[in-house]
Amino acid sequence: MLSRLGALLAFFLFATFGLSACVSSFQTNYGHAVPAETSRLWHVSDVKVDVPKTLTVSEQKSIFPFADIVWREDPPGDRRQQVGKIIADAARKGAAGLHGSRPVRLDIVVSRFHALTFEAEAKLSRSGVHNIDFTVTVVDARTGEVLAGPEAVEAALPALAGTEMIEARLRGESQKSQISDHLVKVFAGWLGVGPDPREKFTRLGG
């Protein structure tokens, strides 16, 4: 019964908003976490995030723009720079539990940062996904030796919309805080200093 209702909702959204989206499986996932006995020897002295200029950016005010980067909560500006900062800040916080003597750098390459538009946030309910994909590599900050990775990371999370997001904003939350908190957990888990955040979920999204 629930799956039928989900299919009907998907059809309604297709017909009403022209969404190229459906009820699908999403995940936070990576292949192999860094063993804790390895990462405890490190401390992160630098984080470099590359958001390639080849990634497409959309400012389209629609439910589901077709682009690699969709981000609206920061003021109009360089969206690549904005999402790069969000990921870099989260990586530093996620690595804060590392206190070893060996300085390392995290090299991160973003391939997707597709957050919910404000139009989707306002019109959807119990649907929508924030899709964030990147690769991360740990290198020795002195020598450049690769110590871990490159690891492909999917960091999707269910997006709040409608009444749920209104209530969240009243609590002081935002898309940025929700995405950032999730990314902190992803980096901490991959680096072996936090719980394993990997999970799958089913949601109407794209």
Secondary structure, DSSP 4 states (H G I P E B T S, - for coil): -HHHHHHHHHHHHHHHH----EEEEEEEEES-PPPHHHHTTEEEEEEEEE--TTS-B----SSS--SSEE--SSPSS-HHHHHHHHHHHHHHHHTTT---SEEEEEEEEEEEEEPPPHHHHHH-SS--EEEEEEEEEEEETTT--EEEEEEEEEE-EEPP-HHHHHHHHHTT--HHHHHHHHHHHHHHHHTTSS----EEEEEEE-
